[in-house]
Amino acid sequence: MQIGNPLLEFNTDFNARSEYFWSHGLISDSTLEILTRVCNYSSIRRQRQSGNLGGVCQKASNQLYAEISDYVDEYDVTLDVCLSSVNQQAYVLNQLVSFFYFLHAHLINPLTFFFPQSCYSLDLFWLI
């Protein structure tokens, strides 16, 4: 008994990725046409692995990855991708907290600071 999703046929499996990208709106019609007629995804993958990606496949690869953002998970395009580490997030949060401590220490109302012409600029902050 075998379980899983095996690689059945290299060309078929890898060439399906370009249609997957296109069907999810990640690449344009012209890029799909290049990947279908000029240099397919399996050729790009093979040449990249062997270290000699060049010519028309290099141009096709450049166009493909120019359209796919670094913030998109190529295997699950609906998944949120957060590239920052927990340490970076903690650093930003600490900077924000420090900024609010600075405002409070210098008797600056954050609502007035961020929204100077707003109706939210009331001194309700100091009642807390």
C-alpha positions, 0 to 999 in steps of 0.5 A: 500500500502506498500513501502520498502524492508521488511525482508521477512524471517530471515533465507533466507535474512541473509543467502543470505549475505554470497553468496553476500560477496562471489559473490563480492570477499570479502570472499573465496570459503572455507569460503563460504563453511563453511557458507553454510555447517557448520554454516550459517550467520543467526545462527551467527547473532542469536547467536551474538545477544543473546550473546552466540556465540561459537563453530563452529559458533565462528570459522566461524564468525572469519574466515568471519570477518578476510576476510572482511576488516574494510574498506569495507561497508558490505551493499555497497561493491563498496562504498568508506569508509573513517573512519577518521572524518573531524577533523582528516582530518583537523588535517592532512592537518594543519600538512602538511601546517605547514610542508611546511611553515617550509620548506619555512621559512628555505629556503628549496625548497620542490621539492629538499627536496622530490626529491633530484635527480630529474630533478624537483629539479630546483629552480623554486619554488623560482620564485613564 
